[in-house]
Amino acid sequence: MDKKNKNTSKLKTELPGISMEFSAKTRKGFIKKLQSEQFDILIIGGGITGAGIARDAALRGYRTALIEKDDFAAGTSSKSSKLIHGGIRYLQHMEFGLVHEALLERKTLMDIAPHLVHPIEVLFPVYKGSSVPAWMVKIGMLLYDGLSFSKRIGLHRLIPIGKNDKPERLLLKKGLEKLFMYYDSRADDTRLVMANIQSAALNSAITANYIKAVDVIQEDGQVKGLKVQDQLSGKKFEVNAHLVCNATGPWNDFVRGELFNDNKQRLRPTKGIHFVVRRKDLDIKRTMILSTIQDERPVFVIPWREFVILGTTDTYFEGDPDWVDISVDDVDYLLESYNHYFPKANLTKDKVLSVYSGLRPLTLEEGKSAGEVTREYQIFEGPQNFFNILGGKLTTYRTMAEEMVNRLGNALSDHLGILARNSKCTTDKLPLNGGDIKNYEQFESEWTEKLIRNGFEKDTAKNLIESYGENLSEALTIISSRKNGTDKIINNLPYLWGEIDYCCHYEMTLALDDFLMRRTHLFSLDPNQAQDVHLAVADRMAEILDWSGKEKKRQIENYKKKVEMVQSFRVGAVS
């Protein structure tokens, strides 16, 4: 529990007014507009790609709407490795263009969202007998540095591994031939999505979660909009739009199948699982890229605050994208390799706090293994006025969105005479919501000092700064004014009771799992998946969102199903 803030009232008097409300009430107003207005562009999908497209289209002046059948970032965009990186391993497949684009975007995202995207050091150990020898890694490092051009964030170097040097004391030293270090970035993926969604809304886009596309409106073979259903009320209505954009990632084939009976397979998703352990159980300082001992696949070890994220697998997936299984075999596969490289850590299933599983929306490429399939993206139209975007990766979402809006803009101009108010893309220059920070190091230092002086613990201060960025003052106004608002929800995690109120009012948080799984990381960082507090959180959300007893019970039951799925790998397993 954080100490009570003796100077909270002082903090509040120094703060500016609250920014745009983005709540259940906002959503009701958005639904009215969805029913009554004509949109230039209607986007299906509230993950990082759809959110990026919505922001870009809105900034160019197009009348833009976005719908998401679940919560924002509920799919792949909340289940990534949390890395914003060039993808050094793609050099092995000669994808120089992809790596170059990703490296440039890495720096762009650091500039427009400095509170969310942070530089990191990455170690690349090379062991004797590796299929990728040290000389080849050295060439790859030189290319990686060179392809970033003027936007590099640091040059690679060789780390000494002599007897007097202890690089990452837990890392296996036997057979270690060379140890390279290079630079990349990490990000909170869910918050990156939210920042794009909020930025789109601040520029007049209509963005609503829990709205599902159920049918298409067509005239003479041309798409004119969608028939949708509000997943909360059950109400169906029509949304009229000149163009529709399918940015649903792994659901793309399913959406086209449901709307058009189009059964052509264009995607072949792969499943990636990650798990989280405490830093005290794997005491490392820097991110590492390793090769699995079974098949030499690249896997990451990513320290984040007091935790470490490990993963990922890369296996073809067939089934319902809404329920991606987590098997004992997946976890064992990763544990075997990590225990090889960190033998003294003795990682077991008992030390795993949580596991998450997501799908990569890779394009179909016959005859290739999952690791060989390109991470490039594709855009196609079909039927007329219905555009689709497939593939891609988190790091390049902004350029994917730029290309998609270029294509949509050309269609609007050529066929309907609708011109953009701003013809050029500006998403690489304008900060994301919360990211208008000129000097992040200074910003972080000043706010850390201020928050600790006012009774907040260090981990809480760091989380508040990284979550809300320049909006922190406004967030604190809400958090500090609520009953027990500055108390921790779980004692050893940095999230506060007052954040429930803020997230419900300013981040369109409508469901129990929205808050526990995406607005915060309580679900993934607590070994019991926040089950000790989920009822109390549900009570607080029920009060804010005016849930009936029946609705609160439904929310709790839905959350328990997600807990059971995540914990399924433990059933019958021996640690």
Backbone torsions as a table, in degrees:
resi	resn	phi	psi	omega
1	MET	NA	130.1	177.8
2	ASP	-71.3	149.4	176.9
3	LYS	-64.7	149.5	178.3
4	LYS	-62.2	143.8	-176.9
5	ASN	-87.3	101.6	180.0
6	LYS	-65.7	-29.9	-176.2
7	ASN	-104.0	18.4	-177.7
8	THR	-57.3	-41.0	-178.8
9	SER	-63.1	-34.9	176.2
10	LYS	-63.5	-44.7	179.1
11	LEU	-56.1	-45.9	-173.4
12	LYS	-66.4	-35.8	-177.5
13	THR	-70.2	-18.6	-179.6
14	GLU	-88.2	-5.3	-168.6
15	LEU	-94.9	148.9	176.8
16	PRO	-77.2	178.9	-179.6
17	GLY	-69.2	164.1	-177.2
18	ILE	-75.1	144.3	-179.8
19	SER	-79.2	-169.5	-174.3
20	MET	-56.9	127.5	174.9
21	GLU	-65.3	141.6	-178.7
22	PHE	-144.3	80.8	-164.6
23	SER	-134.4	-173.2	174.5
24	ALA	-61.3	-36.4	177.5
25	LYS	-65.7	-43.6	176.8
26	THR	-57.9	-43.9	-178.4
27	ARG	-60.7	-39.8	177.7
28	LYS	-61.0	-41.3	176.8
29	GLY	-65.9	-37.9	178.3
30	PHE	-64.3	-39.9	-179.7
31	ILE	-63.0	-38.9	176.4
32	LYS	-60.9	-40.7	179.2
33	LYS	-70.0	-36.6	176.5
34	LEU	-59.2	-35.7	-177.9
35	GLN	-79.2	-26.3	-169.6
36	SER	-109.4	-17.7	-173.3
37	GLU	-105.7	160.0	174.7
38	GLN	-101.2	123.8	-177.6
39	PHE	-103.6	150.0	172.5
40	ASP	-75.4	-44.9	-175.2
41	ILE	-133.6	127.3	175.9
42	LEU	-117.6	120.1	-175.8
43	ILE	-103.7	132.6	172.4
44	ILE	-101.6	120.4	177.1
45	GLY	119.4	117.8	-178.1
46	GLY	-109.3	33.0	170.4
47	GLY	-86.4	-165.6	-174.9
48	ILE	-65.0	-36.4	-178.7
49	THR	-69.4	-49.8	178.9
50	GLY	-61.3	-41.4	179.6
51	ALA	-63.7	-41.1	177.9
52	GLY	-64.6	-39.6	178.0
53	ILE	-64.8	-43.1	-179.7
54	ALA	-61.2	-43.9	179.3
55	ARG	-63.1	-47.0	-178.2
56	ASP	-62.6	-48.1	-178.4
57	ALA	-62.3	-41.0	-179.5
58	ALA	-66.6	-40.7	179.2
59	LEU	-64.7	-28.2	178.5
60	ARG	-82.3	-6.9	175.6
61	GLY	98.1	5.7	176.8
62	TYR	-75.2	145.4	175.6
63	ARG	-74.8	110.5	-166.2
64	THR	-120.9	140.4	173.8
65	ALA	-135.6	148.4	177.2
66	LEU	-135.5	134.0	175.3
67	ILE	-124.4	147.3	179.6
68	GLU	-136.8	128.5	-174.8
69	LYS	-71.7	-19.7	179.2
70	ASP	-120.7	-143.8	173.7
71	ASP	-90.5	159.6	173.6
72	PHE	-57.4	133.6	178.0
73	ALA	65.3	21.9	-178.1
74	ALA	-74.0	-18.1	-177.4
75	GLY	-98.3	-129.8	-176.3
76	THR	-55.1	-34.6	-171.7
77	SER	-69.1	-10.6	174.8
78	SER	-108.8	6.7	-173.1
79	LYS	-128.6	33.9	-178.9
80	SER	-92.1	-177.4	174.8
81	SER	-81.0	0.2	179.9
82	LYS	64.8	26.0	-179.6
83	LEU	-109.4	136.5	169.8
84	ILE	-109.2	99.9	-168.2
85	HIS	-144.4	159.1	179.6
86	GLY	-72.5	-26.3	-178.4
87	GLY	84.7	68.7	-175.5
88	ILE	-58.9	-29.9	-178.1
89	ARG	-69.7	-19.8	-179.9
90	TYR	-70.6	-17.9	176.7
91	LEU	-62.8	-30.4	179.2
92	GLN	-61.8	-28.2	179.6
93	HIS	-99.5	14.4	174.5
94	MET	64.9	27.1	-179.7
95	GLU	-90.7	64.2	-175.2
96	PHE	-65.4	-37.2	-179.8
97	GLY	-64.0	-43.5	179.4
98	LEU	-63.1	-45.5	-178.6
99	VAL	-64.0	-43.5	178.8
100	HIS	-59.4	-48.7	179.9
101	GLU	-60.0	-44.7	-178.0
102	ALA	-65.7	-38.2	179.2
103	LEU	-66.2	-39.2	176.5
104	LEU	-66.4	-41.0	179.7
105	GLU	-66.3	-34.6	177.9
106	ARG	-52.2	-49.5	-179.5
107	LYS	-70.0	-37.5	178.2
108	THR	-59.6	-44.9	-179.3
109	LEU	-67.0	-34.0	175.0
110	MET	-63.8	-32.1	-179.4
111	ASP	-77.1	-40.6	-174.5
112	ILE	-90.6	-11.8	177.8
113	ALA	-145.6	63.9	-174.5
114	PRO	-65.1	-21.4	178.2
115	HIS	-78.8	-19.0	-175.9
116	LEU	-105.1	-29.2	-174.3
117	VAL	-116.9	117.6	-172.0
118	HIS	-124.7	139.6	178.2
119	PRO	-68.6	145.9	178.6
120	ILE	-137.7	155.1	171.7
121	GLU	-91.8	137.4	-178.4
122	VAL	-123.7	128.5	176.4
123	LEU	-95.8	139.1	178.3
124	PHE	-126.9	91.8	178.8
125	PRO	-78.8	141.5	176.6
126	VAL	-119.0	123.0	-178.3
127	TYR	-104.5	156.4	177.3
128	LYS	-58.5	136.6	179.1
129	GLY	86.0	1.7	-180.0
130	SER	-65.1	145.3	178.6
131	SER	-70.1	-18.6	174.3
132	VAL	-112.3	97.7	-175.5
133	PRO	-68.9	165.0	-175.2
134	ALA	-58.8	-38.7	-178.6
135	TRP	-64.0	-34.5	179.6
136	MET	-72.3	-39.0	176.4
137	VAL	-62.5	-40.9	179.0
138	LYS	-59.3	-44.5	177.4
139	ILE	-62.2	-42.3	178.0
140	GLY	-60.0	-40.0	178.8
141	MET	-64.7	-41.9	178.3
142	LEU	-63.2	-42.1	176.8
143	LEU	-63.8	-41.3	-179.1
144	TYR	-60.5	-44.9	176.8
145	ASP	-62.9	-45.4	-175.7
146	GLY	-67.6	-37.9	-176.5
147	LEU	-70.7	-16.2	178.1
148	SER	-83.4	-11.8	178.2
149	PHE	51.4	-131.2	-176.3
150	SER	-77.1	-7.1	-177.8
151	LYS	-99.1	18.5	178.3
152	ARG	-69.2	152.7	179.6
153	ILE	-111.9	7.6	177.9
154	GLY	157.3	151.3	179.7
155	LEU	-94.9	147.0	179.7
156	HIS	-67.9	160.4	174.2
157	ARG	-151.9	166.8	179.3
158	LEU	-97.6	129.2	179.9
159	ILE	-92.5	126.9	177.7
160	PRO	-62.5	143.1	178.8
161	ILE	-124.7	33.6	178.0
162	GLY	-71.7	176.2	-176.1
163	LYS	-62.9	-32.0	-176.8
164	ASN	-87.9	-0.5	-179.8
165	ASP	-112.8	136.3	-177.0
166	LYS	-123.8	74.1	177.9
167	PRO	-73.1	114.5	-179.3
168	GLU	49.5	88.1	-170.4
169	ARG	-57.7	-25.6	-178.3
170	LEU	-82.9	-17.6	-176.4
171	LEU	-67.9	136.0	179.2
172	LEU	-56.5	124.7	179.6
173	LYS	-96.5	-24.1	-178.2
174	LYS	-62.3	123.9	179.1
175	GLY	80.4	-0.2	-179.1
176	LEU	-71.4	117.9	-174.1
177	GLU	-96.6	-47.9	179.1
178	LYS	-141.7	152.3	177.0
179	LEU	-133.3	106.4	179.3
180	PHE	-93.9	151.6	172.2
181	MET	-130.2	133.6	175.9
182	TYR	-137.6	-177.6	-173.4
183	TYR	-120.5	141.4	171.9
184	ASP	-146.8	-160.0	-178.9
185	SER	-139.7	159.9	174.0
186	ARG	-126.9	160.6	-178.7
187	ALA	-150.9	155.0	168.8
188	ASP	-83.3	102.6	-171.5
189	ASP	-61.9	-40.3	-178.2
190	THR	-66.5	-37.7	-179.9
191	ARG	-72.7	-29.7	175.6
192	LEU	-65.2	-40.3	175.7
193	VAL	-63.2	-48.7	-178.2
194	MET	-59.8	-39.7	179.8
195	ALA	-62.6	-38.3	176.8
196	ASN	-68.9	-42.7	178.7
197	ILE	-61.7	-46.3	179.8
198	GLN	-64.5	-40.6	178.9
199	SER	-62.5	-39.5	176.8
200	ALA	-62.3	-46.1	-179.5
201	ALA	-64.3	-38.5	178.3
202	LEU	-65.2	-18.8	177.3
203	ASN	-107.1	29.7	169.9
204	SER	80.0	9.8	173.2
205	ALA	-74.1	149.7	174.3
206	ILE	-98.0	115.6	-176.2
207	THR	-127.6	120.8	-175.7
208	ALA	-136.8	129.3	174.4
209	ASN	-87.8	166.4	180.0
210	TYR	59.3	39.1	172.5
211	ILE	-124.6	119.8	-175.2
212	LYS	-108.7	136.2	173.0
213	ALA	-75.8	122.2	-177.5
214	VAL	-115.3	-18.4	178.7
215	ASP	-160.7	173.2	-176.7
216	VAL	-119.6	146.7	173.7
217	ILE	-98.3	121.2	-178.0
218	GLN	-131.3	145.6	173.2
219	GLU	-136.7	122.7	179.1
220	ASP	52.2	41.5	177.3
221	GLY	78.8	0.3	179.5
222	GLN	-105.1	136.3	178.1
223	VAL	-74.2	132.6	-178.6
224	LYS	-120.7	1.8	-178.8
225	GLY	151.4	-165.1	-176.8
226	LEU	-135.0	150.5	165.4
227	LYS	-96.2	129.0	-173.1
228	VAL	-129.2	166.8	178.1
229	GLN	-132.8	130.5	173.4
230	ASP	-72.8	114.9	-176.0
231	GLN	-70.1	-15.0	-179.8
232	LEU	-91.4	-41.4	-178.6
233	SER	-98.3	-19.8	-175.8
234	GLY	85.4	-5.9	-176.1
235	LYS	-70.6	137.7	176.6
236	LYS	-106.0	145.6	177.3
237	PHE	-158.3	173.0	-178.0
238	GLU	-107.1	146.4	174.8
239	VAL	-124.1	120.3	-177.9
240	ASN	-92.7	132.7	-179.4
241	ALA	-152.2	146.2	177.0
242	HIS	-67.8	-40.7	-179.4
243	LEU	-133.7	146.6	175.4
244	VAL	-119.6	138.3	-179.2
245	CYS	-120.1	120.7	179.2
246	ASN	-92.9	101.1	-179.1
247	ALA	-119.3	52.0	-172.1
248	THR	-98.4	9.0	175.8
249	GLY	60.2	-125.0	-176.8
250	PRO	-63.5	-13.5	-179.9
251	TRP	-90.0	0.7	-172.4
252	ASN	-55.9	-49.7	179.3
253	ASP	-61.2	-40.3	-179.7
254	PHE	-63.5	-43.8	-178.6
255	VAL	-63.7	-46.2	178.6
256	ARG	-64.1	-35.6	177.9
257	GLY	-65.3	-42.8	-178.4
258	GLU	-70.9	-38.4	-175.2
259	LEU	-84.1	-32.6	-172.1
260	PHE	-128.5	4.9	-172.3
261	ASN	54.9	32.7	179.1
262	ASP	-88.3	107.1	-175.7
263	ASN	-99.4	9.8	178.9
264	LYS	-70.1	126.3	-179.7
265	GLN	-84.1	121.1	177.8
266	ARG	-115.3	-15.8	-179.0
267	LEU	-112.9	152.2	166.5
268	ARG	-138.2	84.5	-174.3
269	PRO	-63.4	149.3	172.4
270	THR	-118.1	147.1	-178.0
271	LYS	-93.8	135.8	174.8
272	GLY	-128.2	122.6	176.0
273	ILE	-107.2	149.1	174.1
274	HIS	-130.9	155.6	168.3
275	PHE	-135.2	163.0	-173.6
276	VAL	-119.6	134.3	173.8
277	VAL	-127.6	164.8	176.3
278	ARG	-75.0	148.4	178.1
279	ARG	-61.3	-32.5	-179.5
280	LYS	-68.1	-21.5	177.4
281	ASP	-89.8	-16.0	174.8
282	LEU	-146.7	83.0	-170.1
283	ASP	-80.3	85.4	177.8
284	ILE	-121.0	159.3	-176.8
285	LYS	-109.2	-28.9	-174.2
286	ARG	-124.5	152.2	174.1
287	THR	-62.7	146.0	177.8
288	MET	-134.6	150.1	170.5
289	ILE	-116.0	123.7	-175.9
290	LEU	-123.7	174.2	175.5
291	SER	-118.3	133.7	179.4
292	THR	-62.7	145.6	-177.6
293	ILE	-75.8	-18.8	-178.7
294	GLN	-78.1	-44.7	-173.8
295	ASP	-142.7	14.4	176.6
296	GLU	57.5	35.8	171.9
297	ARG	-78.6	144.8	176.4
298	PRO	-72.5	135.2	174.7
299	VAL	-135.5	156.2	-175.8
300	PHE	-111.7	155.3	168.9
301	VAL	-127.8	113.7	-168.3
302	ILE	-125.1	102.3	176.0
303	PRO	-70.7	136.5	179.5
304	TRP	-145.5	109.9	-175.6
305	ARG	54.3	-122.5	-178.5
306	GLU	-96.0	21.2	-174.6
307	PHE	-134.9	169.5	176.0
308	VAL	-134.8	129.9	176.1
309	ILE	-98.2	131.1	-179.6
310	LEU	-124.4	135.3	178.0
311	GLY	162.3	171.7	24.8
312	THR	-146.2	167.1	172.5
313	THR	-83.5	170.7	-179.0
314	ASP	-153.6	81.4	-176.7
315	THR	-126.9	144.6	179.5
316	TYR	-61.4	142.5	-176.8
317	PHE	-124.8	133.4	172.2
318	GLU	-128.6	126.0	-178.5
319	GLY	150.4	-164.9	-177.6
320	ASP	-79.7	117.3	-179.7
321	PRO	-62.0	-18.4	179.8
322	ASP	-73.6	-19.7	-178.4
323	TRP	-135.7	90.2	-178.9
324	VAL	-94.7	116.0	-172.5
325	ASP	-70.0	156.7	173.8
326	ILE	-123.7	111.8	-175.2
327	SER	-101.8	158.7	175.0
328	VAL	-59.7	-38.6	-179.0
329	ASP	-60.6	-39.9	178.9
330	ASP	-60.3	-47.3	-177.8
331	VAL	-67.2	-43.1	179.4
332	ASP	-61.9	-39.4	179.3
333	TYR	-56.7	-46.3	-179.3
334	LEU	-73.7	-43.4	-178.8
335	LEU	-58.6	-38.5	-179.1
336	GLU	-60.5	-43.9	179.8
337	SER	-70.4	-43.9	-177.9
338	TYR	-65.7	-35.3	176.7
339	ASN	-71.1	-25.0	173.8
340	HIS	-67.1	-45.0	-177.0
341	TYR	-81.4	-23.9	179.7
342	PHE	-128.3	66.3	-172.3
343	PRO	-61.2	-32.1	-178.3
344	LYS	-76.9	-15.8	179.7
345	ALA	-73.7	-30.8	179.7
346	ASN	48.9	59.0	-179.8
347	LEU	-71.0	132.4	178.2
348	THR	-131.4	170.7	178.1
349	LYS	-62.8	-28.5	178.3
350	ASP	-64.9	-25.5	-179.1
351	LYS	-88.2	-7.8	179.5
352	VAL	-80.2	120.7	179.3
353	LEU	-75.8	-43.1	-179.1
354	SER	-161.5	162.8	176.7
355	VAL	-130.1	138.4	173.4
356	TYR	-130.0	150.5	-173.4
357	SER	-135.1	129.1	179.5
358	GLY	-136.2	173.1	-178.2
359	LEU	-116.0	136.3	171.6
360	ARG	-90.0	128.0	-178.1
361	PRO	-83.0	65.7	-175.7
362	LEU	-79.3	145.9	178.4
363	THR	-72.9	151.4	-178.1
364	LEU	-70.9	121.8	175.6
365	GLU	-135.1	102.4	-176.9
366	GLU	-62.4	143.0	173.8
367	GLY	81.1	3.5	179.4
368	LYS	-109.9	146.5	173.6
369	SER	-73.0	164.8	-178.2
370	ALA	-56.9	-41.1	-178.6
371	GLY	-70.3	-20.7	-177.9
372	GLU	-88.0	-16.2	-176.9
373	VAL	-67.9	135.2	-177.6
374	THR	-62.9	149.8	173.3
375	ARG	-98.0	11.1	173.3
376	GLU	-68.5	163.9	-178.6
377	TYR	-113.6	163.3	177.7
378	GLN	-130.8	145.6	174.4
379	ILE	-125.5	133.1	175.2
380	PHE	-147.6	156.4	178.6
381	GLU	-109.2	135.0	175.3
382	GLY	167.3	123.0	-6.3
383	PRO	-69.6	-171.7	-174.7
384	GLN	-58.7	134.8	179.9
385	ASN	77.9	5.0	179.0
386	PHE	-118.3	107.9	-175.2
387	PHE	-103.7	146.1	-178.3
388	ASN	-128.2	144.6	173.6
389	ILE	-128.7	129.0	-175.7
390	LEU	-123.8	154.5	172.6
391	GLY	77.5	-155.4	179.8
392	GLY	88.1	-179.4	179.9
393	LYS	-144.8	162.7	-176.9
394	LEU	-52.1	-45.4	-174.7
395	THR	-59.9	-36.3	-174.1
396	THR	-101.1	19.4	-176.4
397	TYR	-59.7	-35.3	-175.0
398	ARG	-68.5	-41.7	178.4
399	THR	-71.9	-32.4	173.4
400	MET	-60.6	-45.0	179.8
401	ALA	-63.8	-41.0	179.3
402	GLU	-60.3	-46.0	179.8
403	GLU	-65.2	-39.9	179.2
404	MET	-64.7	-43.9	-179.9
405	VAL	-67.9	-33.0	173.0
406	ASN	-58.4	-46.6	-179.7
407	ARG	-64.9	-43.9	178.9
408	LEU	-64.5	-40.8	179.4
409	GLY	-63.2	-40.4	177.4
410	ASN	-62.3	-41.0	179.8
411	ALA	-65.7	-42.2	179.2
412	LEU	-64.3	-40.2	-179.0
413	SER	-71.6	-47.0	-173.8
414	ASP	-70.4	-39.2	-172.6
415	HIS	-101.2	-23.8	-174.8
416	LEU	-125.6	-5.5	179.9
417	GLY	70.1	19.6	179.6
418	ILE	-91.9	120.2	-177.6
419	LEU	-107.9	149.7	177.6
420	ALA	-72.1	143.7	174.5
421	ARG	-66.6	-38.4	176.4
422	ASN	-119.4	112.1	-171.3
423	SER	-73.3	-26.3	-175.9
424	LYS	-101.2	148.0	175.7
425	CYS	-70.4	134.0	179.6
426	THR	-122.9	10.2	-175.0
427	THR	-68.3	-16.5	178.0
428	ASP	-84.9	-10.5	-176.8
429	LYS	-111.2	-32.5	-177.5
430	LEU	-87.8	134.7	-179.0
431	PRO	-67.4	147.8	171.7
432	LEU	-69.6	162.3	178.2
433	ASN	-54.7	124.8	-178.4
434	GLY	92.1	-8.0	-171.4
435	GLY	-106.0	10.4	-179.0
436	ASP	-81.6	71.4	-175.7
437	ILE	-125.7	116.5	-174.0
438	LYS	-74.0	-41.3	-178.4
439	ASN	-131.1	95.7	-172.9
440	TYR	-66.0	-38.7	-179.7
441	GLU	-59.3	-43.7	178.2
442	GLN	-66.9	-43.9	178.5
443	PHE	-57.2	-48.3	-178.9
444	GLU	-63.6	-43.5	-179.1
445	SER	-63.1	-46.8	-178.1
446	GLU	-65.3	-42.7	-179.2
447	TRP	-71.3	-36.3	177.4
448	THR	-60.4	-46.9	179.1
449	GLU	-60.7	-44.5	-178.1
450	LYS	-64.4	-44.1	-177.9
451	LEU	-67.8	-43.3	178.8
452	ILE	-64.9	-39.5	177.2
453	ARG	-60.9	-29.1	-179.1
454	ASN	-97.1	17.9	169.1
455	GLY	98.0	1.2	178.6
456	PHE	-84.6	142.5	176.7
457	GLU	-75.0	160.4	-172.8
458	LYS	-60.5	-42.7	-178.3
459	ASP	-66.3	-35.5	178.0
460	THR	-67.9	-42.3	178.9
461	ALA	-58.8	-45.9	-179.1
462	LYS	-62.0	-43.4	-179.8
463	ASN	-64.4	-42.7	179.9
464	LEU	-62.6	-44.0	-178.7
465	ILE	-64.2	-46.5	-176.7
466	GLU	-73.9	-28.3	-178.8
467	SER	-77.4	-41.2	-168.9
468	TYR	-112.6	-14.0	176.4
469	GLY	52.9	-132.7	-177.1
470	GLU	-66.4	-14.0	177.0
471	ASN	-85.4	7.0	-175.2
472	LEU	-61.5	-40.3	178.6
473	SER	-56.2	-45.9	-178.4
474	GLU	-67.7	-40.9	178.5
475	ALA	-61.6	-40.9	-179.9
476	LEU	-64.9	-30.9	177.1
477	THR	-59.2	-45.2	178.3
478	ILE	-71.3	-51.3	-174.8
479	ILE	-58.1	-45.7	-174.6
480	SER	-73.4	-22.1	-176.3
481	SER	-86.8	-9.0	-177.2
482	ARG	-91.9	153.0	178.5
483	LYS	-58.9	126.6	-177.6
484	ASN	56.1	24.7	-172.6
485	GLY	-60.9	-33.8	-177.9
486	THR	-96.1	8.1	173.0
487	ASP	-81.0	147.0	176.5
488	LYS	-73.1	141.3	176.8
489	ILE	-70.4	-45.3	172.5
490	ILE	-124.4	130.5	-168.2
491	ASN	-54.9	-38.8	-174.9
492	ASN	-96.4	12.2	176.7
493	LEU	-122.8	153.4	-166.4
494	PRO	-85.6	7.9	-171.6
495	TYR	-91.7	141.4	-170.5
496	LEU	-110.4	151.6	179.7
497	TRP	-60.5	-35.4	-179.3
498	GLY	-67.2	-19.2	177.9
499	GLU	-66.6	-25.8	175.9
500	ILE	-59.1	-47.0	-179.7
501	ASP	-64.0	-45.7	-179.3
502	TYR	-61.3	-46.7	-176.6
503	CYS	-66.6	-34.8	177.3
504	CYS	-68.4	-35.4	-176.7
505	HIS	-88.7	-26.7	-171.8
506	TYR	-127.8	3.2	178.1
507	GLU	-136.7	24.5	176.0
508	MET	44.5	53.0	178.8
509	THR	-90.9	112.8	-170.1
510	LEU	-117.8	-13.3	-176.4
511	ALA	-133.1	158.0	-178.7
512	LEU	-58.1	-44.3	-179.2
513	ASP	-72.9	-21.8	173.6
514	ASP	-55.7	-47.0	-176.3
515	PHE	-77.2	-46.6	-173.4
516	LEU	-74.9	-26.4	-175.6
517	MET	-105.5	-26.5	-172.5
518	ARG	-125.7	-45.1	177.0
519	ARG	-68.8	-30.7	170.8
520	THR	-127.4	177.4	176.8
521	HIS	-115.7	31.5	179.3
522	LEU	-58.8	-39.8	-178.6
523	PHE	-61.5	-45.5	-173.6
524	SER	-87.7	-20.2	-176.5
525	LEU	-99.1	-11.4	177.4
526	ASP	-100.3	130.2	-176.6
527	PRO	-63.3	-20.2	178.2
528	ASN	-103.2	14.9	178.4
529	GLN	53.9	39.1	175.3
530	ALA	63.0	22.3	-179.5
531	GLN	-69.5	-20.6	178.0
532	ASP	-74.2	-17.3	-176.8
533	VAL	-124.6	-5.0	-171.4
534	HIS	-63.3	-30.8	178.6
535	LEU	-69.1	-40.7	178.6
536	ALA	-67.4	-38.4	176.2
537	VAL	-64.3	-41.0	177.6
538	ALA	-61.9	-39.7	177.9
539	ASP	-61.0	-43.7	-178.2
540	ARG	-67.6	-41.9	179.4
541	MET	-68.5	-35.8	178.4
542	ALA	-61.1	-37.9	179.0
543	GLU	-68.7	-42.7	-178.1
544	ILE	-71.1	-42.4	-173.3
545	LEU	-96.7	2.8	177.0
546	ASP	58.6	45.9	176.5
547	TRP	-72.2	144.0	169.7
548	SER	-76.3	167.8	176.6
549	GLY	-59.6	-37.3	179.6
550	LYS	-65.7	-42.3	-179.5
551	GLU	-67.4	-40.2	178.7
552	LYS	-62.5	-41.4	177.9
553	LYS	-62.6	-40.7	178.8
554	ARG	-63.6	-41.7	179.3
555	GLN	-62.1	-42.8	-179.2
556	ILE	-66.2	-43.0	179.4
557	GLU	-64.2	-40.8	178.3
558	ASN	-63.3	-40.4	179.1
559	TYR	-65.1	-41.2	-179.9
560	LYS	-62.2	-35.2	177.7
561	LYS	-62.7	-38.7	-179.8
562	LYS	-71.6	-34.5	175.3
563	VAL	-63.4	-45.7	-179.0
564	GLU	-60.7	-39.7	-179.2
565	MET	-66.3	-43.5	-178.5
566	VAL	-67.4	-33.7	-177.9
567	GLN	-89.7	2.7	-175.0
568	SER	-62.7	-27.7	-178.4
569	PHE	-67.1	-17.9	-179.9
570	ARG	-81.3	-22.0	-173.2
571	VAL	-64.2	121.2	177.1
572	GLY	72.0	6.3	-177.9
573	ALA	-93.4	144.8	176.8
574	VAL	-104.0	124.6	-176.8
575	SER	-79.3	NA	NA
